[in-house]
Amino acid sequence: MARPSIHSSGVAAQRENPLANTFKPLNLILAAVLALFAPLSLQAKEPSEATSTLPVEELRVFAEVFSRIKKDYVEPVEDRELLRDAIRGMLSGLDPHSAYLDEEEFNELRVGTSGEFGGLGIEVGMEDGFIKVIAPIDDTPAQRAGVEAGDLIIRIDDQAVKGLSLDEAVKLMRGKPGTEVELQILREGREAPFKVTLERAIIKTVSVKSRMLEPGYAYIRLSQFQSRSTDDLLKAVEDMQQDSKDQLKGLILDLRNNPGGVLQAAVGVADAFLESGAIVYTEGRVDDSQLNFEASPDDVLQGAPLVVLVNGGSASASEIVAGALQDHRRAVIMGQPTFGKGSVQSIVPVNEKTAIKLTTARYFTPNGRSIQAEGIVPDIILQNLTVAKAEGEQATLKEAQLVDHLDNNSNGSEPKTPMKNNKPKRPEKLDKADEKLPLAQRDYALSEALNLLKGLAILSDREGT
């Protein structure tokens, strides 16, 4: 069926343009672009209104720039390449997450989600023309090399990142497993950029890891949201319940540096701890972007206290979970403000080989808070600190060390003893394995979360008696 015509080619021909006769196909290009607007424009009641909706002058500028590049650029450029780059620019100008996917990129999106490609294991975005690390993924080359959330990648091998698109930068970082890539990184708090050499690997991540921190106190680390994350989390909780003989007093859910993932997995994880109410909803301009997710009955912890750890690397699906649990007052959110990616991207095929990734909606927490550019502010904010052991143990004096102190007057009381020499010990060298260090030294935030969880468990027990 023919499209309605508004004589677009005539509009282009009316202007006296010396380049128009040189490049006759440009009139056809302009006509085709204008024709795309025709169905929308003809919805207006008055002709003047229809004309005003067409960005005719801007389209003329586009045609003239296209002509000038074709005529004067130092090297010949294919029409197809110019138009593809124009589409890329149009989408990248919308927001950091909208993009044009050529045949190779579209195929990677469809096939590469299995993780079967050589990479570094980092979730990245664009900021001021540089690549910003949203979060390193657990057990990947980037995480093992010490890459941190918030790092800015300014060079990849010998290639400056400034001027590259996000997709181009990602291509440079990907490659054959076993090959090396050098990143030059700018980090807040360090005066000069530094270099890190990483060896590419097949990125296969286990999204759920769990262990008991202490008897009755469980810990689950969720590194990203995959299709099986909900099932794996439920299985982990069930196993720890059995190990503690159904005496689980509380759980810490660690979402730090979790860049997000599958929306349904985030909904499932939040639902595991909620008995009713909204989890998340989305709003956009088209009907398909209006979604609302509700919790089903049953709390896997049966009301036991829950603490959720987040930081600046917690994004998207992580923020959905944290926001839902916070709004329902089901968990105490602890750590640092999250990343603030509260938008939904849809993959819209253009043809069999290419597509566009387009932001189509925003996420909202149950209380109507938009996550976008705001993130989730924790209930308890923790500074990014490390704890070191004191240089020496300070001598302390106790009653039992006083000469002629009173006995406890109970069976097995110790005899009177003179005060011992409490000379400070020499500091121990911290050369033991990390797991042998106190939790506060290994992970300050986790240690604080455990202390809070214990307090909540004590209060919960008192309320139940």
Secondary structure in CASP SS format (residue, H / E / C, confidence):
PFRMAT SS
TARGET T0000
AUTHOR 0000-0000-0000
METHOD secondary structure of the structure
MODEL  1
M C 1.00
A C 1.00
R C 1.00
P C 1.00
S C 1.00
I C 1.00
H C 1.00
S H 1.00
S H 1.00
G H 1.00
V H 1.00
A H 1.00
A H 1.00
Q H 1.00
R C 1.00
E C 1.00
N C 1.00
P C 1.00
L C 1.00
A C 1.00
N C 1.00
T C 1.00
F C 1.00
K C 1.00
P H 1.00
L H 1.00
N H 1.00
L H 1.00
I H 1.00
L H 1.00
A H 1.00
A H 1.00
V H 1.00
L H 1.00
A H 1.00
L H 1.00
F H 1.00
A H 1.00
P H 1.00
L H 1.00
S H 1.00
L C 1.00
Q C 1.00
A C 1.00
K C 1.00
E C 1.00
P H 1.00
S H 1.00
E H 1.00
A H 1.00
T H 1.00
S H 1.00
T C 1.00
L C 1.00
P C 1.00
V H 1.00
E H 1.00
E H 1.00
L H 1.00
R H 1.00
V H 1.00
F H 1.00
A H 1.00
E H 1.00
V H 1.00
F H 1.00
S H 1.00
R H 1.00
I H 1.00
K H 1.00
K H 1.00
D H 1.00
Y C 1.00
V C 1.00
E C 1.00
P C 1.00
V C 1.00
E C 1.00
D H 1.00
R H 1.00
E H 1.00
L H 1.00
L H 1.00
R H 1.00
D H 1.00
A H 1.00
I H 1.00
R H 1.00
G H 1.00
M H 1.00
L H 1.00
S H 1.00
G C 1.00
L C 1.00
D C 1.00
P C 1.00
H C 1.00
S C 1.00
A E 1.00
Y E 1.00
L E 1.00
D C 1.00
E H 1.00
E H 1.00
E H 1.00
F H 1.00
N H 1.00
E H 1.00
L H 1.00
R H 1.00
V H 1.00
G H 1.00
T H 1.00
S H 1.00
G C 1.00
E C 1.00
F C 1.00
G E 1.00
G E 1.00
L C 1.00
G C 1.00
I E 1.00
E E 1.00
V E 1.00
G E 1.00
M E 1.00
E E 1.00
D C 1.00
G C 1.00
F E 1.00
I E 1.00
K E 1.00
V E 1.00
I E 1.00
A E 1.00
P E 1.00
I C 1.00
D C 1.00
D C 1.00
T C 1.00
P H 1.00
A H 1.00
Q H 1.00
R H 1.00
A C 1.00
G C 1.00
V C 1.00
E C 1.00
A C 1.00
G C 1.00
D C 1.00
L E 1.00
I E 1.00
I E 1.00
R E 1.00
I E 1.00
D C 1.00
D C 1.00
Q E 1.00
A E 1.00
V C 1.00
K C 1.00
G C 1.00
L C 1.00
S C 1.00
L H 1.00
D H 1.00
E H 1.00
A H 1.00
V H 1.00
K H 1.00
L H 1.00
M H 1.00
R C 1.00
G C 1.00
K C 1.00
P C 1.00
G C 1.00
T C 1.00
E E 1.00
V E 1.00
E E 1.00
L E 1.00
Q E 1.00
I E 1.00
L E 1.00
R C 1.00
E C 1.00
G C 1.00
R C 1.00
E C 1.00
A C 1.00
P C 1.00
F E 1.00
K E 1.00
V E 1.00
T E 1.00
L E 1.00
E E 1.00
R C 1.00
A E 1.00
I E 1.00
I C 1.00
K C 1.00
T C 1.00
V C 1.00
S C 1.00
V E 1.00
K E 1.00
S E 1.00
R E 1.00
M E 1.00
L E 1.00
E E 1.00
P C 1.00
G C 1.00
Y E 1.00
A E 1.00
Y E 1.00
I E 1.00
R E 1.00
L E 1.00
S C 1.00
Q C 1.00
F E 1.00
Q C 1.00
S C 1.00
R C 1.00
S H 1.00
T H 1.00
D H 1.00
D H 1.00
L H 1.00
L H 1.00
K H 1.00
A H 1.00
V H 1.00
E H 1.00
D H 1.00
M H 1.00
Q H 1.00
Q H 1.00
D H 1.00
S C 1.00
K C 1.00
D C 1.00
Q C 1.00
L C 1.00
K C 1.00
G E 1.00
L E 1.00
I E 1.00
L E 1.00
D E 1.00
L C 1.00
R C 1.00
N C 1.00
N C 1.00
P C 1.00
G C 1.00
G E 1.00
V C 1.00
L H 1.00
Q H 1.00
A H 1.00
A H 1.00
V H 1.00
G H 1.00
V H 1.00
A H 1.00
D H 1.00
A H 1.00
F H 1.00
L C 1.00
E C 1.00
S C 1.00
G C 1.00
A E 1.00
I E 1.00
V E 1.00
Y E 1.00
T E 1.00
E E 1.00
G E 1.00
R C 1.00
V C 1.00
D H 1.00
D H 1.00
S H 1.00
Q C 1.00
L E 1.00
N E 1.00
F E 1.00
E E 1.00
A C 1.00
S C 1.00
P C 1.00
D C 1.00
D C 1.00
V C 1.00
L C 1.00
Q C 1.00
G C 1.00
A C 1.00
P C 1.00
L E 1.00
V E 1.00
V E 1.00
L E 1.00
V E 1.00
N C 1.00
G C 1.00
G C 1.00
S C 1.00
A C 1.00
S C 1.00
A H 1.00
S H 1.00
E H 1.00
I H 1.00
V H 1.00
A H 1.00
G H 1.00
A H 1.00
L H 1.00
Q H 1.00
D H 1.00
H C 1.00
R C 1.00
R C 1.00
A C 1.00
V E 1.00
I E 1.00
M E 1.00
G E 1.00
Q C 1.00
P C 1.00
T C 1.00
F C 1.00
G C 1.00
K C 1.00
G C 1.00
S E 1.00
V E 1.00
Q E 1.00
S E 1.00
I E 1.00
V E 1.00
P E 1.00
V C 1.00
N C 1.00
E C 1.00
K C 1.00
T C 1.00
A E 1.00
I E 1.00
K E 1.00
L E 1.00
T E 1.00
T E 1.00
A E 1.00
R E 1.00
Y E 1.00
F E 1.00
T C 1.00
P C 1.00
N C 1.00
G C 1.00
R C 1.00
S E 1.00
I C 1.00
Q C 1.00
A C 1.00
E C 1.00
G C 1.00
I C 1.00
V C 1.00
P C 1.00
D C 1.00
I E 1.00
I E 1.00
L C 1.00
Q C 1.00
N C 1.00
L C 1.00
T C 1.00
V C 1.00
A C 1.00
K C 1.00
A C 1.00
E C 1.00
G C 1.00
E C 1.00
Q C 1.00
A C 1.00
T C 1.00
L C 1.00
K C 1.00
E H 1.00
A H 1.00
Q H 1.00
L C 1.00
V C 1.00
D C 1.00
H C 1.00
L C 1.00
D C 1.00
N C 1.00
N C 1.00
S C 1.00
N C 1.00
G C 1.00
S C 1.00
E C 1.00
P C 1.00
K C 1.00
T C 1.00
P C 1.00
M C 1.00
K C 1.00
N C 1.00
N C 1.00
K C 1.00
P C 1.00
K C 1.00
R C 1.00
P C 1.00
E C 1.00
K C 1.00
L C 1.00
D C 1.00
K C 1.00
A C 1.00
D H 1.00
E H 1.00
K H 1.00
L C 1.00
P C 1.00
L H 1.00
A H 1.00
Q H 1.00
R H 1.00
D C 1.00
Y H 1.00
A H 1.00
L H 1.00
S H 1.00
E H 1.00
A H 1.00
L H 1.00
N H 1.00
L H 1.00
L H 1.00
K H 1.00
G H 1.00
L H 1.00
A H 1.00
I H 1.00
L H 1.00
S H 1.00
D H 1.00
R H 1.00
E H 1.00
G H 1.00
T C 1.00
END
